[in-house]
Amino acid sequence: MKKLVAFLKKPMFFKLWFIPVWLLLGASKSLINLVSFRRLERFMGTWHGVSPAVPLVTSCQQERARYIGHLVRHTAQYTPWDSNCFPQALTAAMLLRLYRVPYVLCFGLARNQATSEYLAHAWVTSGPVVVTGGFSFNIYSVVACYLEPDVSIAESL
């Protein structure tokens, strides 16, 4: 009952998009498991290389990016499958592109000091807004970045 009351208090944007985003997270997870990375690239944006960039966004676009990030991260908690960083990043990128909000989707690697294993991570930012995956530029070495097509870039990090 508590969760229902909490859901009803959410903004209308959240309520309208909850089920479609839940389905998009499932579709993203399925695509990741069934399709090659090369074919997934069309959903990520335009390849930018390994240098991360900060896309320029308006205050209205920042607010939309915050809503989308909250929606994707919250909805991912309610999926019966593992909606880790990659499906969340892919879903967020698709929604940001739908709303014409500039974004950068980054992939990074880091080495676990205790086990010497590599850790992979994906995250999405839009201007100063961390949409999904946390601010990971200082933890992970960026190995690939994808920008929303026709984006203006402020600077490389």
C-alpha positions as MATLAB code, in Angstrom:
seq = 'MKKLVAFLKKPMFFKLWFIPVWLLLGASKSLINLVSFRRLERFMGTWHGVSPAVPLVTSCQQERARYIGHLVRHTAQYTPWDSNCFPQALTAAMLLRLYRVPYVLCFGLARNQATSEYLAHAWVTSGPVVVTGGFSFNIYSVVACYLEPDVSIAESL';
ca = [
       0.000    0.000    0.000;
       2.912    2.340    0.786;
       4.366    1.864   -2.688;
       1.021    2.600   -4.329;
       0.645    5.834   -2.356;
       4.232    6.807   -3.246;
       3.536    6.072   -6.927;
       0.382    8.216   -6.905;
       2.386   11.143   -5.485;
       4.829   11.035   -8.403;
       4.564   13.616  -11.233;
       2.304   12.815  -14.186;
       5.353   12.360  -16.451;
       6.508    9.530  -14.184;
       3.097    7.851  -14.048;
       2.611    7.969  -17.826;
       6.053    6.633  -18.663;
       6.483    3.963  -15.955;
       5.079    0.993  -17.934;
       6.622    2.004  -21.303;
      10.029    2.425  -19.616;
       9.617   -0.919  -17.852;
       9.012   -2.489  -21.278;
      11.929   -0.542  -22.812;
      14.245   -1.823  -20.089;
      13.154   -5.371  -20.981;
      13.659   -4.719  -24.680;
      17.092   -3.196  -23.986;
      18.129   -6.188  -21.888;
      16.932   -8.553  -24.626;
      18.783   -6.602  -27.336;
      21.977   -6.644  -25.283;
      21.739  -10.429  -24.909;
      20.663  -11.222  -28.469;
      22.224   -8.631  -30.779;
      25.861   -7.796  -31.471;
      27.313   -4.597  -30.053;
      27.833   -3.274  -33.582;
      24.076   -3.436  -34.234;
      23.271   -1.886  -30.859;
      25.268    1.206  -31.766;
      22.364    2.667  -33.736;
      20.402    2.982  -30.468;
      23.288    4.651  -28.641;
      23.973    7.617  -30.894;
      26.953    8.799  -32.912;
      30.341    7.370  -31.954;
      32.570   10.106  -30.514;
      35.694    8.162  -29.653;
      37.292    7.873  -26.227;
      37.326   11.546  -25.277;
      34.287   12.334  -23.113;
      32.394   15.508  -23.917;
      29.810   17.635  -22.160;
      26.836   18.456  -24.386;
      25.340   21.932  -24.057;
      21.776   21.864  -22.721;
      19.173   24.455  -21.801;
      17.605   24.617  -18.350;
      14.431   23.036  -19.761;
      16.468   20.154  -21.216;
      18.287   19.736  -17.893;
      14.973   19.356  -16.099;
      13.754   16.822  -18.675;
      17.015   14.868  -18.297;
      16.543   14.806  -14.499;
      13.004   13.450  -14.910;
      14.151   10.799  -17.373;
      17.042    9.759  -15.128;
      14.802    9.446  -12.078;
      12.231    7.518  -14.079;
      14.726    5.030  -15.568;
      16.619    4.429  -12.315;
      13.407    3.995  -10.303;
      11.712    1.743  -12.864;
      14.827   -0.477  -13.059;
      14.285   -1.418   -9.410;
      10.959   -3.049  -10.334;
      12.066   -5.301  -13.181;
      12.263   -9.053  -12.519;
      15.435   -9.193  -14.648;
      18.746   -7.497  -13.863;
      18.486   -3.953  -15.199;
      22.053   -2.929  -14.522;
      23.890    0.062  -15.973;
      23.859   -0.996  -19.658;
      20.080   -1.476  -20.112;
      19.479    1.697  -18.092;
      21.927    3.675  -20.239;
      20.430    2.357  -23.472;
      16.872    3.134  -22.332;
      17.833    6.606  -21.117;
      19.586    7.348  -24.425;
      16.469    6.341  -26.391;
      14.216    8.554  -24.234;
      16.587   11.515  -24.356;
      16.772   11.228  -28.124;
      12.956   11.056  -28.297;
      12.746   14.326  -26.334;
      15.658   15.857  -28.296;
      17.801   16.315  -25.198;
      21.561   16.218  -25.930;
      23.400   13.441  -24.105;
      26.612   11.480  -23.995;
      26.586    7.733  -23.325;
      29.951    6.502  -22.064;
      31.467    3.081  -21.491;
      34.327    2.678  -19.065;
      36.654    0.115  -17.525;
      38.333    0.010  -14.126;
      40.504   -2.572  -12.443;
      39.381   -3.968   -9.108;
      42.431   -3.587   -6.840;
      41.516   -6.587   -4.664;
      40.898   -9.159   -7.415;
      42.693   -7.575  -10.404;
      39.539   -8.129  -12.472;
      38.223   -5.507  -14.850;
      34.924   -3.818  -14.068;
      32.813   -2.415  -16.897;
      30.271    0.375  -16.548;
      27.951    2.461  -18.736;
      26.545    5.862  -17.859;
      24.668    8.744  -19.455;
      25.050   12.464  -18.795;
      23.291   15.463  -20.241;
      25.128   18.699  -19.557;
      25.694   18.796  -15.772;
      22.949   16.206  -15.167;
      23.939   12.620  -14.416;
      21.050   10.708  -15.998;
      22.084    7.118  -15.195;
      25.167    5.369  -13.839;
      26.438    8.101  -11.532;
      29.265   10.497  -12.296;
      31.792    7.877  -13.311;
      34.395    9.861  -15.245;
      36.774    9.902  -12.268;
      36.399    6.167  -11.465;
      36.389    4.478  -14.888;
      38.703    4.940  -17.847;
      36.490    5.872  -20.782;
      36.767    3.410  -23.669;
      33.932    4.718  -25.862;
      31.486    7.627  -26.002;
      28.339    8.072  -28.061;
      26.694   11.449  -28.555;
      23.169   12.294  -29.523;
      23.347   13.277  -33.211;
      23.664   17.012  -33.965;
      24.837   17.895  -30.467;
      26.822   21.008  -29.478;
      29.823   20.201  -27.313;
      31.027   22.520  -24.552;
      34.405   20.928  -23.919;
      36.174   17.660  -23.404;
      36.669   16.575  -19.814;
];
